[in-house]
Amino acid sequence: MTKLLSVSIPDDLMRDAETLAQSQGRTKSDLVRDALRRQVQIEQLRELQRVGRRNAEERGLGPEDVESLIDELRYKA
């Protein structure tokens, strides 16, 4: 199922979107859907990073511990 979303876009951005869509043989709707998907993925990644940082802080781990932890996991396998 799809939903219709009405969005106001400044003229210059619309021109850029039209040019990009035309150069890629795509519709503006395709461009907007892809951009929104990417933004959702970026936000999901940021949330995952926040959770990872929080977990690392709770365990007292910092960036300096990464290499030794990776080595430790490699040699356990």
N, CA, C and O atoms as a MOPAC input file, in Angstrom:
PM7 MOZYME 1SCF
protein

 N      0.83500 1    -1.17100 1     0.00000 1
 C      0.00000 1     0.00000 1     0.00000 1
 C      0.88500 1     1.24100 1     0.00000 1
 O      1.93500 1     1.25600 1     0.64300 1
 N      0.47900 1     2.24800 1    -0.69500 1
 C      1.22700 1     3.49900 1    -0.71500 1
 C      0.33900 1     4.62900 1    -0.21600 1
 O     -0.88800 1     4.55800 1    -0.28200 1
 N      0.98200 1     5.66000 1     0.27800 1
 C      0.29900 1     6.86300 1     0.76300 1
 C      0.83100 1     8.05700 1    -0.00400 1
 O      1.98300 1     8.07100 1    -0.43700 1
 N     -0.00400 1     9.03800 1    -0.16500 1
 C      0.39100 1    10.26900 1    -0.83800 1
 C      0.86000 1    11.26800 1     0.20700 1
 O      0.18400 1    11.49200 1     1.21100 1
 N      2.02500 1    11.86800 1    -0.03400 1
 C      2.59400 1    12.85600 1     0.87100 1
 C      2.81200 1    14.13200 1     0.08500 1
 O      3.47100 1    14.11900 1    -0.95500 1
 N      2.27700 1    15.20700 1     0.56200 1
 C      2.45100 1    16.49500 1    -0.09500 1
 C      3.53800 1    17.27000 1     0.65500 1
 O      3.45500 1    17.46000 1     1.86800 1
 N      4.55600 1    17.71300 1    -0.08400 1
 C      5.69100 1    18.39300 1     0.53100 1
 C      5.97300 1    19.68300 1    -0.23800 1
 O      5.97000 1    19.69600 1    -1.46900 1
 N      6.21300 1    20.74800 1     0.49000 1
 C      6.61100 1    22.00800 1    -0.14200 1
 C      8.12500 1    22.02500 1    -0.30100 1
 O      8.86300 1    21.74400 1     0.64300 1
 N      8.57900 1    22.35700 1    -1.50600 1
 C     10.00900 1    22.36400 1    -1.81300 1
 C     10.35100 1    23.69600 1    -2.46100 1
 O      9.64100 1    24.14500 1    -3.36000 1
 N     11.43400 1    24.33600 1    -2.01400 1
 C     11.84300 1    25.59800 1    -2.63300 1
 C     12.13200 1    25.40400 1    -4.12700 1
 O     12.54500 1    24.33000 1    -4.56400 1
 N     11.90300 1    26.46300 1    -4.88600 1
 C     12.07500 1    26.40100 1    -6.34700 1
 C     13.43900 1    25.87100 1    -6.77700 1
 O     13.52700 1    25.04400 1    -7.68500 1
 N     14.50000 1    26.34500 1    -6.13000 1
 C     15.83500 1    25.92500 1    -6.55200 1
 C     16.06100 1    24.42600 1    -6.29900 1
 O     16.69700 1    23.74800 1    -7.10700 1
 N     15.54500 1    23.92100 1    -5.19000 1
 C     15.67900 1    22.49900 1    -4.90100 1
 C     14.84600 1    21.67000 1    -5.87200 1
 O     15.26000 1    20.58500 1    -6.27900 1
 N     13.67400 1    22.17800 1    -6.24200 1
 C     12.83700 1    21.48100 1    -7.21400 1
 C     13.53600 1    21.40400 1    -8.56700 1
 O     13.50400 1    20.36700 1    -9.23000 1
 N     14.16200 1    22.49500 1    -8.96900 1
 C     14.90100 1    22.48000 1   -10.24300 1
 C     16.03000 1    21.45400 1   -10.19300 1
 O     16.23900 1    20.70200 1   -11.14400 1
 N     16.75200 1    21.43200 1    -9.08100 1
 C     17.83500 1    20.44500 1    -8.92300 1
 C     17.28400 1    19.02300 1    -8.96700 1
 O     17.87800 1    18.14500 1    -9.59400 1
 N     16.16300 1    18.79600 1    -8.31000 1
 C     15.55200 1    17.46500 1    -8.29800 1
 C     15.09900 1    17.06100 1    -9.69900 1
 O     15.28700 1    15.91600 1   -10.11000 1
 N     14.50600 1    17.99500 1   -10.42400 1
 C     14.06300 1    17.70400 1   -11.79300 1
 C     15.24600 1    17.37200 1   -12.69000 1
 O     15.18400 1    16.43700 1   -13.48800 1
 N     16.31300 1    18.13300 1   -12.56000 1
 C     17.51300 1    17.89300 1   -13.36300 1
 C     18.10800 1    16.52900 1   -13.01900 1
 O     18.46100 1    15.76200 1   -13.91400 1
 N     18.22000 1    16.22900 1   -11.73900 1
 C     18.78200 1    14.95500 1   -11.30600 1
 C     17.91200 1    13.78600 1   -11.77000 1
 O     18.42000 1    12.79400 1   -12.29200 1
 N     16.62400 1    13.91000 1   -11.57900 1
 C     15.70800 1    12.83300 1   -11.99500 1
 C     15.81900 1    12.58900 1   -13.48900 1
 O     15.88400 1    11.44400 1   -13.93600 1
 N     15.84200 1    13.65100 1   -14.24600 1
 C     15.93000 1    13.51200 1   -15.70100 1
 C     17.26000 1    12.87600 1   -16.10400 1
 O     17.28900 1    12.01400 1   -16.98200 1
 N     18.34800 1    13.28700 1   -15.47900 1
 C     19.65700 1    12.74900 1   -15.84300 1
 C     19.78100 1    11.26600 1   -15.49000 1
 O     20.56300 1    10.54000 1   -16.10300 1
 N     19.00600 1    10.82300 1   -14.50000 1
 C     19.05300 1     9.42400 1   -14.07700 1
 C     17.91400 1     8.59400 1   -14.65200 1
 O     17.82600 1     7.39100 1   -14.40300 1
 N     17.04500 1     9.23700 1   -15.41900 1
 C     15.91400 1     8.52500 1   -15.99100 1
 C     14.94100 1     8.03100 1   -14.92700 1
 O     14.36000 1     6.95300 1   -15.04900 1
 N     14.77500 1     8.83300 1   -13.88700 1
 C     13.90100 1     8.47100 1   -12.77400 1
 C     12.85600 1     9.54900 1   -12.57800 1
 O     12.93900 1    10.62600 1   -13.16900 1
 N     11.87600 1     9.25200 1   -11.74700 1
 C     10.88500 1    10.27100 1   -11.41000 1
 C     11.33300 1    11.02000 1   -10.15600 1
 O     12.17400 1    10.54000 1    -9.39600 1
 N     10.76300 1    12.18700 1    -9.96000 1
 C     11.05600 1    12.93700 1    -8.73100 1
 C     10.57100 1    12.15900 1    -7.51800 1
 O     11.19800 1    12.19800 1    -6.46000 1
 N      9.46000 1    11.45400 1    -7.66900 1
 C      8.95600 1    10.63100 1    -6.56300 1
 C      9.97500 1     9.57000 1    -6.17100 1
 O     10.18900 1     9.32100 1    -4.98500 1
 N     10.61300 1     8.93600 1    -7.17500 1
 C     11.65400 1     7.94500 1    -6.88200 1
 C     12.79000 1     8.57400 1    -6.08500 1
 O     13.27300 1     7.99500 1    -5.11200 1
 N     13.21300 1     9.76900 1    -6.50800 1
 C     14.30200 1    10.45000 1    -5.80300 1
 C     13.93200 1    10.73600 1    -4.35600 1
 O     14.73300 1    10.52000 1    -3.44600 1
 N     12.72500 1    11.22000 1    -4.15300 1
 C     12.28700 1    11.57300 1    -2.79800 1
 C     12.16500 1    10.32200 1    -1.93900 1
 O     12.57900 1    10.32500 1    -0.78000 1
 N     11.60000 1     9.25200 1    -2.49600 1
 C     11.49800 1     8.00000 1    -1.73300 1
 C     12.87800 1     7.50200 1    -1.32000 1
 O     13.09100 1     7.11500 1    -0.17100 1
 N     13.82400 1     7.51600 1    -2.27900 1
 C     15.18300 1     7.06300 1    -1.96800 1
 C     15.84500 1     7.95000 1    -0.92200 1
 O     16.52100 1     7.45300 1    -0.02200 1
 N     15.65600 1     9.25200 1    -1.03700 1
 C     16.24200 1    10.17800 1    -0.06200 1
 C     15.65500 1     9.94000 1     1.32500 1
 O     16.37700 1     9.97300 1     2.32200 1
 N     14.36500 1     9.70300 1     1.38700 1
 C     13.73100 1     9.45100 1     2.67400 1
 C     14.19800 1     8.12000 1     3.25600 1
 O     14.44400 1     8.01900 1     4.45800 1
 N     14.32000 1     7.09700 1     2.40700 1
 C     14.84300 1     5.80000 1     2.87600 1
 C     16.24500 1     5.95900 1     3.45800 1
 O     16.55600 1     5.42300 1     4.52200 1
 N     17.08800 1     6.70700 1     2.73900 1
 C     18.46000 1     6.92400 1     3.21800 1
 C     18.46800 1     7.65300 1     4.54600 1
 O     19.24000 1     7.30900 1     5.44100 1
 N     17.61900 1     8.65300 1     4.68300 1
 C     17.57900 1     9.41100 1     5.92800 1
 C     17.13200 1     8.52600 1     7.08100 1
 O     17.67800 1     8.61400 1     8.18100 1
 N     16.14400 1     7.67700 1     6.83700 1
 C     15.70000 1     6.73300 1     7.86700 1
 C     16.84900 1     5.81000 1     8.25200 1
 O     17.07400 1     5.56600 1     9.43800 1
 N     17.58200 1     5.29300 1     7.26300 1
 C     18.72000 1     4.41700 1     7.54200 1
 C     19.80300 1     5.14300 1     8.32800 1
 O     20.39000 1     4.57200 1     9.24700 1
 N     20.07000 1     6.38600 1     7.97600 1
 C     21.06900 1     7.18400 1     8.70000 1
 C     20.64900 1     7.34500 1    10.15400 1
 O     21.47200 1     7.19300 1    11.05700 1
 N     19.37900 1     7.65100 1    10.38600 1
 C     18.90100 1     7.82400 1    11.76100 1
 C     18.95400 1     6.50900 1    12.53200 1
 O     19.26400 1     6.50100 1    13.72300 1
 N     18.65200 1     5.39800 1    11.86000 1
 C     18.75700 1     4.08900 1    12.52200 1
 C     20.20400 1     3.78700 1    12.88800 1
 O     20.47500 1     3.26500 1    13.96900 1
 N     21.12900 1     4.11100 1    11.99800 1
 C     22.54900 1     3.91000 1    12.28000 1
 C     22.99500 1     4.78300 1    13.44500 1
 O     23.73100 1     4.32600 1    14.32000 1
 N     22.55600 1     6.02800 1    13.45700 1
 C     22.92200 1     6.92700 1    14.56500 1
 C     22.41200 1     6.38600 1    15.89800 1
 O     23.11000 1     6.45000 1    16.91100 1
 N     21.18100 1     5.84700 1    15.89100 1
 C     20.63200 1     5.28100 1    17.12400 1
 C     21.44800 1     4.06300 1    17.55400 1
 O     21.73300 1     3.89200 1    18.74000 1
 N     21.81800 1     3.23000 1    16.60600 1
 C     22.65000 1     2.06400 1    16.90700 1
 C     23.99900 1     2.50000 1    17.48800 1
 O     24.50900 1     1.88000 1    18.42100 1
 N     24.56600 1     3.56400 1    16.93200 1
 C     25.83100 1     4.07900 1    17.44600 1
 C     25.66400 1     4.62400 1    18.86200 1
 O     26.53200 1     4.42600 1    19.71100 1
 N     24.53600 1     5.32000 1    19.11900 1
 C     24.28300 1     5.83000 1    20.47700 1
 C     24.19100 1     4.67200 1    21.47100 1
 O     24.76000 1     4.73600 1    22.56100 1
 N     23.47400 1     3.62000 1    21.09200 1
 C     23.35000 1     2.45100 1    21.96700 1
 C     24.72200 1     1.81900 1    22.19000 1
 O     25.06000 1     1.45100 1    23.31500 1
 N     25.50800 1     1.69200 1    21.12900 1
 C     26.84400 1     1.12500 1    21.24500 1
 C     27.73600 1     1.94800 1    22.15200 1
 O     28.44900 1     1.40100 1    22.99300 1
 N     27.69900 1     3.26600 1    21.98400 1
 C     28.50400 1     4.13800 1    22.84400 1
 C     28.07300 1     4.01600 1    24.30800 1
 O     28.90600 1     3.94100 1    25.21200 1
 N     26.75500 1     3.99800 1    24.51900 1
 C     26.23800 1     3.88100 1    25.88200 1
 C     26.67900 1     2.55200 1    26.51400 1
 O     27.10500 1     2.51600 1    27.66900 1
 N     26.57300 1     1.47600 1    25.75300 1
 C     27.00500 1     0.16200 1    26.26100 1
 C     28.50200 1     0.14200 1    26.54000 1
 O     28.94400 1    -0.40500 1    27.55000 1
 N     29.27900 1     0.74100 1    25.64400 1
 C     30.73300 1     0.78100 1    25.84800 1
 C     31.07700 1     1.57800 1    27.09900 1
 O     31.93500 1     1.17100 1    27.88200 1
 N     30.40200 1     2.72500 1    27.28900 1
 C     30.65700 1     3.54800 1    28.47600 1
 C     30.31100 1     2.78400 1    29.74800 1
 O     31.03400 1     2.85600 1    30.74100 1
 N     29.19700 1     2.04800 1    29.71000 1
 C     28.78900 1     1.27900 1    30.88700 1
 C     29.82300 1     0.21300 1    31.23700 1
 O     29.97900 1    -0.14800 1    32.40400 1
 N     30.52400 1    -0.28600 1    30.23000 1
 C     31.53600 1    -1.32200 1    30.44800 1
 C     32.93900 1    -0.73500 1    30.62000 1
 O     33.91500 1    -1.46200 1    30.81100 1
 N     33.01500 1     0.58500 1    30.54700 1
 C     34.31000 1     1.23400 1    30.70500 1
 C     35.23700 1     1.05900 1    29.51100 1
 O     36.45800 1     1.09700 1    29.65700 1
 N     34.65400 1     0.86800 1    28.32600 1
 C     35.45700 1     0.66500 1    27.11900 1
 C     35.52800 1     1.95300 1    26.30700 1
 O     34.56800 1     2.72000 1    26.23600 1
 N     36.69600 1     2.17100 1    25.69500 1
 C     36.88500 1     3.33900 1    24.85200 1
 C     37.48700 1     2.93400 1    23.52600 1
 O     37.76800 1     1.75600 1    23.30100 1
 N     37.68600 1     3.89800 1    22.64700 1
 C     38.24300 1     3.61200 1    21.32700 1
 C     39.58300 1     2.88300 1    21.38500 1
 O     39.91800 1     2.10400 1    20.49300 1
 N     40.33200 1     3.14200 1    22.43200 1
 C     41.65100 1     2.50400 1    22.56100 1
 C     41.53800 1     1.00100 1    22.81800 1
 O     42.52000 1     0.27400 1    22.66800 1
 N     40.35700 1     0.53200 1    23.20100 1
 C     40.15400 1    -0.89000 1    23.50400 1
 C     39.72500 1    -1.70800 1    22.27700 1
 O     39.74000 1    -2.93800 1    22.32700 1
 N     39.35500 1    -1.06200 1    21.21100 1
 C     38.77300 1    -1.75000 1    20.05500 1
 C     39.71900 1    -2.78100 1    19.45800 1
 O     39.32700 1    -3.92600 1    19.23100 1
 N     40.94300 1    -2.39100 1    19.20400 1
 C     41.89500 1    -3.30700 1    18.55700 1
 C     42.11800 1    -4.57500 1    19.37200 1
 O     42.11500 1    -5.67800 1    18.82700 1
 N     42.30900 1    -4.41800 1    20.65800 1
 C     42.55300 1    -5.60100 1    21.49200 1
 C     41.30300 1    -6.47600 1    21.58900 1
 O     41.41900 1    -7.70000 1    21.64300 1
 N     40.12200 1    -5.88200 1    21.61300 1
 C     38.88100 1    -6.66100 1    21.64400 1
 C     38.68800 1    -7.45500 1    20.34500 1
 O     38.24700 1    -8.60400 1    20.37900 1
 N     39.01200 1    -6.85500 1    19.22600 1
 C     38.91700 1    -7.54100 1    17.93200 1
 C     39.89400 1    -8.70200 1    17.90900 1
 O     39.53200 1    -9.81100 1    17.51700 1
 N     41.12100 1    -8.45700 1    18.32300 1
 C     42.11900 1    -9.54000 1    18.37200 1
 C     41.64700 1   -10.68200 1    19.27200 1
 O     41.78700 1   -11.85900 1    18.93700 1
 N     41.09600 1   -10.31300 1    20.39900 1
 C     40.59200 1   -11.31100 1    21.35600 1
 C     39.51100 1   -12.18200 1    20.70900 1
 O     39.52700 1   -13.40400 1    20.85500 1
 N     38.58200 1   -11.55600 1    20.00200 1
 C     37.50900 1   -12.30900 1    19.34500 1
 C     38.02500 1   -13.17400 1    18.20100 1
 O     37.52900 1   -14.28000 1    17.98800 1
 N     39.01000 1   -12.68000 1    17.47000 1
 C     39.56700 1   -13.45300 1    16.34400 1
 C     40.21500 1   -14.73300 1    16.83600 1
 O     40.08500 1   -15.77800 1    16.19900 1
 N     40.90800 1   -14.66600 1    17.95700 1
 C     41.66000 1   -15.82100 1    18.43000 1
 C     40.78600 1   -16.80900 1    19.19500 1
 O     41.20700 1   -17.93900 1    19.44000 1
 N     39.57400 1   -16.40100 1    19.57700 1
 C     38.63900 1   -17.32200 1    20.21600 1
 C     37.99700 1   -18.25400 1    19.20100 1
 O     37.61200 1   -19.37500 1    19.53500 1
 N     37.88400 1   -17.79200 1    17.96700 1
 C     37.21800 1   -18.58400 1    16.91900 1
 C     38.09400 1   -19.65000 1    16.41000 1
 O     37.69400 1   -20.40900 1    15.52700 1

